[in-house]
Amino acid sequence: MAKISLAGFKDPVRRPRYLIWTGVALLVLAAFVVVAFSATSTYWFCAEVCHKVQDDSIAAYDRSSHSMVSCMSCH
């Protein structure tokens, strides 16, 4: 496994570039987390991705009084 060098943070000329790329990487990671959380919190994800094998349960949910309650209220 390669060792990560922190020499760029110690060099005053290269430090701003390293800090900018670190910030960009953190922003991309944060955006990914927000999108992933938003996508997995939808009815589509619960019904079509997670519980696809439980088609009878999904059909019963759609017809029940709980159909107005979001999946995230229980899970």
Legacy VTK file of the C-alpha trace (Angstrom):
# vtk DataFile Version 3.0
C-alpha trace
ASCII
DATASET POLYDATA
POINTS 75 float
0.000 0.000 0.000
1.360 3.394 -0.994
2.171 5.866 1.731
0.513 9.271 1.319
3.011 12.107 1.375
2.147 15.291 3.220
5.075 17.189 1.728
2.667 19.326 -0.279
1.131 20.727 2.889
4.549 21.696 4.233
5.617 23.506 1.064
4.227 27.085 1.187
4.114 27.274 -2.622
2.093 24.053 -3.068
-0.057 24.339 0.086
-2.868 26.429 -1.502
-3.233 23.889 -4.327
-3.436 21.011 -1.866
-5.959 22.859 0.298
-8.120 23.710 -2.719
-8.131 20.090 -3.946
-8.857 18.853 -0.432
-11.802 21.252 -0.244
-13.051 20.144 -3.669
-12.817 16.486 -2.627
-14.762 17.218 0.579
-17.455 19.100 -1.365
-17.810 16.216 -3.831
-18.066 13.752 -0.950
-20.691 15.910 0.797
-22.711 16.213 -2.436
-22.565 12.442 -2.906
-23.809 11.861 0.650
-26.705 14.315 0.192
-27.745 12.780 -3.141
-27.441 9.232 -1.791
-29.482 10.071 1.305
-32.134 11.833 -0.786
-32.370 8.954 -3.250
-32.598 6.262 -0.587
-35.307 8.196 1.261
-37.848 7.959 -1.570
-40.772 5.596 -2.005
-39.304 4.534 -5.356
-36.105 3.313 -3.715
-37.950 1.428 -0.977
-40.432 -0.219 -3.328
-38.325 -0.826 -6.426
-34.832 -1.387 -5.081
-34.975 -2.664 -1.511
-38.326 -4.419 -1.325
-38.698 -5.576 -4.933
-38.769 -9.184 -3.713
-41.748 -8.325 -1.514
-44.207 -7.374 -4.269
-47.172 -8.552 -2.187
-46.132 -6.325 0.708
-45.758 -3.313 -1.577
-49.199 -3.914 -3.109
-50.717 -4.228 0.382
-48.965 -1.024 1.464
-50.325 0.839 -1.568
-53.895 -0.182 -0.656
-53.586 0.382 3.092
-54.216 3.449 5.199
-50.448 3.701 5.662
-49.912 4.642 2.026
-49.986 8.325 3.018
-47.139 7.801 5.495
-43.623 8.025 4.117
-41.337 5.010 4.314
-38.829 7.040 6.319
-41.399 7.569 9.080
-41.043 3.899 10.012
-37.559 3.004 8.810
LINES 1 76
75 0 1 2 3 4 5 6 7 8 9 10 11 12 13 14 15 16 17 18 19 20 21 22 23 24 25 26 27 28 29 30 31 32 33 34 35 36 37 38 39 40 41 42 43 44 45 46 47 48 49 50 51 52 53 54 55 56 57 58 59 60 61 62 63 64 65 66 67 68 69 70 71 72 73 74
